[in-house]
């Protein structure tokens, strides 16, 4: 969770969610991952499973149409972020995974259940749509801003929610068991006292 949660939360923001909603989606993604863990292919990298769940869940969340003010350091980054989130989804997801998450086209194709040729074309199309001078320089600058995002998700939050869900049942069983043991000891004590008299 610690290894991949930052990338998941960052991707959700880069895709067009507010930071608060990106946090909610990250939490939702890891809860779903825990529930569906037995169904995942053990030979597939975990990061693929995380991104697949994330992309599946993104359709249930409201996307922004422009960057939140004050989240990114520079106005130029806010402008570029707005351009990214206004890309068509079929271009946006592979573009973000390639440029900011360092995934190659084969991995992206596996995550998106697409062909590598389509992924390459979609990334190229996104680059063309955003085009303009100094795109690579602008992307390098915004990547630094993305790395400084005040991410909120921590592994202890998902682990805490799991233990909080399970704990009451265990405590209830323990208290019933101790009550029965206490009643049994009281009964044995009463019988022993009666035998003495």
The 8 nearest C-alpha neighbors of each residue, nearest first, counted from 0:
[[1, 2, 4, 3, 154, 29, 153, 5],
 [2, 0, 4, 3, 154, 153, 5, 155],
 [1, 3, 0, 4, 5, 6, 46, 154],
 [4, 2, 6, 0, 5, 1, 7, 46],
 [3, 5, 7, 6, 0, 1, 8, 2],
 [6, 4, 8, 7, 3, 9, 150, 2],
 [5, 7, 9, 4, 3, 8, 10, 100],
 [6, 8, 4, 10, 9, 5, 25, 11],
 [9, 7, 11, 5, 21, 10, 25, 6],
 [8, 10, 6, 12, 11, 7, 5, 13],
 [11, 9, 13, 7, 12, 8, 6, 14],
 [12, 10, 21, 14, 8, 9, 13, 16],
 [13, 11, 16, 9, 15, 14, 10, 21],
 [14, 12, 10, 15, 11, 9, 84, 16],
 [13, 15, 11, 12, 84, 10, 16, 92],
 [14, 16, 62, 84, 63, 12, 13, 11],
 [17, 15, 12, 62, 21, 63, 11, 20],
 [16, 18, 20, 19, 12, 21, 15, 67],
 [17, 19, 21, 20, 12, 22, 16, 150],
 [20, 18, 22, 21, 17, 23, 16, 151],
 [19, 21, 23, 22, 17, 18, 16, 24],
 [22, 20, 18, 24, 11, 19, 8, 23],
 [21, 23, 25, 19, 20, 24, 152, 8],
 [24, 22, 20, 26, 21, 25, 27, 19],
 [23, 25, 27, 21, 26, 22, 28, 20],
 [26, 24, 28, 22, 27, 23, 8, 21],
 [25, 27, 23, 24, 29, 28, 30, 22],
 [26, 28, 24, 30, 25, 29, 23, 31],
 [29, 27, 25, 31, 26, 30, 53, 24],
 [28, 30, 32, 31, 26, 27, 33, 25],
 [29, 31, 27, 33, 32, 28, 26, 34],
 [32, 30, 34, 28, 29, 33, 35, 27],
 [31, 33, 29, 35, 30, 34, 36, 28],
 [32, 34, 36, 30, 31, 35, 29, 37],
 [35, 33, 31, 32, 36, 30, 37, 29],
 [34, 36, 32, 38, 33, 37, 31, 39],
 [35, 37, 33, 38, 32, 39, 34, 31],
 [36, 38, 35, 39, 34, 40, 33, 41],
 [39, 37, 36, 35, 40, 41, 34, 32],
 [40, 38, 36, 37, 41, 35, 48, 43],
 [39, 41, 42, 43, 38, 37, 44, 48],
 [40, 42, 43, 39, 44, 45, 38, 37],
 [43, 41, 40, 44, 39, 45, 47, 48],
 [42, 44, 40, 41, 45, 47, 48, 39],
 [45, 43, 46, 47, 42, 48, 41, 40],
 [46, 44, 48, 47, 43, 49, 41, 3],
 [45, 47, 49, 48, 44, 50, 3, 43],
 [48, 46, 50, 45, 49, 44, 110, 51],
 [47, 49, 51, 45, 46, 50, 52, 44],
 [50, 48, 46, 52, 47, 51, 53, 45],
 [49, 51, 53, 47, 52, 48, 54, 46],
 [52, 50, 48, 54, 53, 110, 49, 47],
 [53, 51, 55, 49, 50, 54, 28, 56],
 [52, 54, 50, 56, 55, 51, 28, 57],
 [55, 53, 57, 51, 56, 52, 50, 58],
 [56, 54, 52, 53, 57, 51, 58, 59],
 [55, 57, 53, 54, 58, 59, 52, 60],
 [58, 56, 54, 59, 60, 55, 53, 24],
 [57, 59, 56, 60, 55, 54, 61, 62],
 [60, 58, 57, 56, 61, 55, 62, 24],
 [61, 59, 57, 58, 62, 56, 16, 20],
 [60, 62, 63, 59, 16, 58, 57, 15],
 [63, 61, 15, 16, 60, 64, 17, 14],
 [64, 62, 15, 65, 16, 61, 17, 66],
 [63, 65, 85, 62, 84, 81, 15, 66],
 [64, 66, 81, 63, 67, 84, 80, 85],
 [67, 65, 81, 77, 80, 68, 64, 63],
 [68, 66, 70, 69, 65, 17, 77, 71],
 [69, 67, 70, 66, 71, 77, 74, 65],
 [68, 70, 71, 67, 72, 73, 77, 74],
 [71, 69, 68, 67, 72, 148, 66, 77],
 [72, 70, 69, 144, 73, 77, 76, 145],
 [73, 71, 144, 70, 69, 74, 76, 77],
 [72, 74, 76, 75, 71, 77, 144, 69],
 [73, 75, 77, 76, 78, 72, 71, 69],
 [76, 74, 78, 73, 77, 79, 137, 141],
 [77, 75, 79, 141, 73, 74, 78, 80],
 [76, 78, 80, 74, 75, 79, 66, 81],
 [79, 77, 75, 81, 76, 80, 74, 82],
 [78, 80, 82, 76, 81, 77, 83, 75],
 [81, 79, 77, 83, 82, 78, 76, 66],
 [80, 82, 65, 78, 84, 66, 79, 83],
 [81, 83, 79, 85, 80, 84, 78, 86],
 [84, 82, 80, 81, 85, 86, 79, 91],
 [83, 85, 15, 81, 86, 82, 14, 80],
 [84, 86, 82, 83, 81, 64, 87, 65],
 [87, 85, 84, 91, 83, 88, 90, 82],
 [86, 88, 90, 89, 91, 85, 84, 125],
 [89, 87, 91, 90, 92, 86, 84, 14],
 [88, 90, 87, 91, 92, 121, 93, 86],
 [91, 89, 121, 88, 125, 87, 92, 93],
 [90, 92, 88, 94, 86, 89, 93, 87],
 [91, 93, 95, 94, 90, 88, 96, 89],
 [94, 92, 96, 95, 91, 97, 90, 122],
 [93, 95, 122, 91, 97, 92, 96, 98],
 [96, 94, 92, 98, 99, 97, 93, 91],
 [97, 95, 100, 93, 94, 102, 99, 98],
 [98, 96, 102, 101, 94, 95, 100, 93],
 [97, 99, 95, 101, 94, 96, 100, 102],
 [100, 98, 95, 101, 96, 97, 142, 94],
 [101, 99, 96, 102, 97, 98, 95, 6],
 [100, 102, 97, 99, 98, 96, 103, 95],
 [103, 101, 97, 100, 96, 106, 107, 104],
 [102, 104, 106, 105, 97, 107, 101, 96],
 [103, 105, 107, 106, 115, 108, 118, 119],
 [106, 104, 108, 107, 103, 115, 109, 114],
 [105, 107, 109, 108, 104, 103, 102, 110],
 [106, 108, 104, 110, 109, 105, 111, 103],
 [109, 107, 113, 105, 111, 115, 106, 114],
 [108, 110, 112, 106, 107, 111, 105, 113],
 [111, 109, 107, 51, 108, 47, 112, 106],
 [110, 112, 108, 113, 109, 107, 51, 93],
 [113, 111, 109, 108, 110, 114, 107, 51],
 [112, 114, 108, 111, 109, 115, 117, 118],
 [113, 115, 117, 116, 108, 118, 112, 109],
 [114, 116, 118, 108, 117, 104, 105, 119],
 [117, 115, 119, 114, 118, 120, 104, 113],
 [118, 116, 120, 114, 119, 115, 121, 113],
 [117, 119, 115, 121, 120, 116, 122, 108],
 [118, 120, 116, 122, 117, 121, 115, 123],
 [119, 121, 117, 123, 118, 122, 124, 116],
 [122, 120, 90, 124, 118, 123, 119, 117],
 [123, 121, 94, 125, 119, 124, 120, 93],
 [122, 124, 120, 126, 121, 125, 119, 127],
 [123, 125, 121, 127, 126, 122, 120, 128],
 [126, 124, 128, 122, 127, 123, 90, 121],
 [127, 125, 123, 129, 124, 128, 130, 122],
 [126, 128, 130, 124, 125, 129, 123, 131],
 [129, 127, 125, 130, 126, 124, 86, 131],
 [128, 130, 126, 127, 125, 131, 82, 134],
 [131, 129, 127, 128, 126, 134, 132, 125],
 [130, 132, 134, 129, 133, 127, 128, 126],
 [131, 133, 134, 130, 135, 136, 137, 129],
 [132, 134, 136, 135, 137, 131, 130, 138],
 [135, 133, 137, 136, 132, 138, 131, 130],
 [134, 136, 138, 137, 133, 139, 132, 140],
 [137, 135, 139, 133, 138, 134, 140, 141],
 [136, 138, 134, 140, 139, 135, 133, 141],
 [139, 137, 135, 141, 140, 136, 142, 134],
 [138, 140, 136, 142, 137, 141, 135, 143],
 [141, 139, 137, 142, 143, 138, 136, 144],
 [142, 140, 144, 138, 76, 143, 139, 145],
 [141, 143, 145, 139, 144, 140, 138, 146],
 [144, 142, 146, 141, 140, 145, 147, 139],
 [143, 145, 141, 147, 142, 146, 71, 72],
 [146, 144, 142, 148, 147, 143, 141, 9],
 [145, 147, 143, 144, 148, 142, 9, 141],
 [148, 146, 144, 145, 149, 143, 71, 150],
 [147, 149, 145, 150, 146, 144, 70, 71],
 [150, 148, 147, 151, 18, 70, 146, 145],
 [151, 149, 148, 152, 5, 8, 18, 9],
 [152, 150, 22, 149, 153, 19, 18, 8],
 [151, 153, 22, 150, 154, 4, 25, 156],
 [154, 152, 155, 156, 151, 1, 157, 4],
 [153, 155, 156, 157, 0, 1, 158, 152],
 [154, 156, 158, 153, 157, 159, 160, 152],
 [157, 155, 159, 154, 158, 153, 160, 152],
 [156, 158, 160, 159, 155, 154, 161, 26],
 [157, 159, 155, 161, 156, 160, 162, 154],
 [160, 158, 156, 162, 157, 161, 155, 163],
 [159, 161, 163, 157, 158, 162, 156, 164],
 [160, 162, 158, 164, 159, 163, 157, 165],
 [163, 161, 165, 159, 164, 160, 166, 158],
 [164, 162, 160, 166, 161, 165, 159, 167],
 [163, 165, 161, 162, 166, 160, 167, 168],
 [166, 164, 162, 163, 167, 168, 161, 169],
 [165, 167, 169, 163, 168, 162, 164, 170],
 [168, 166, 170, 169, 165, 171, 164, 163],
 [169, 167, 171, 170, 166, 165, 172, 164],
 [170, 168, 172, 166, 171, 167, 173, 165],
 [171, 169, 167, 173, 172, 168, 174, 166],
 [170, 172, 168, 174, 169, 173, 167, 175],
 [173, 171, 169, 175, 170, 174, 176, 168],
 [174, 172, 176, 170, 175, 171, 177, 169],
 [173, 175, 177, 171, 176, 172, 178, 170],
 [176, 174, 178, 172, 173, 177, 179, 171],
 [175, 177, 173, 179, 174, 178, 172, 180],
 [178, 176, 180, 174, 179, 175, 181, 173],
 [177, 179, 175, 181, 176, 180, 174, 182],
 [178, 180, 182, 176, 177, 181, 183, 175],
 [181, 179, 177, 183, 178, 182, 184, 176],
 [180, 182, 178, 184, 179, 183, 177, 185],
 [183, 181, 185, 179, 184, 180, 178, 186],
 [182, 184, 180, 186, 185, 181, 179, 187],
 [185, 183, 187, 181, 186, 182, 188, 180],
 [184, 186, 188, 182, 183, 187, 181, 189],
 [187, 185, 183, 189, 188, 184, 182, 190],
 [186, 188, 184, 190, 185, 189, 191, 183],
 [187, 189, 185, 191, 186, 190, 184, 192],
 [190, 188, 186, 192, 191, 187, 185, 193],
 [191, 189, 193, 187, 192, 188, 186, 194],
 [190, 192, 188, 194, 189, 193, 187, 195],
 [191, 193, 189, 195, 194, 190, 188, 196],
 [194, 192, 190, 196, 195, 191, 189, 188],
 [193, 195, 191, 192, 196, 190, 189, 188],
 [196, 194, 192, 193, 191, 190, 189, 188],
 [195, 193, 194, 192, 191, 190, 189, 188]]
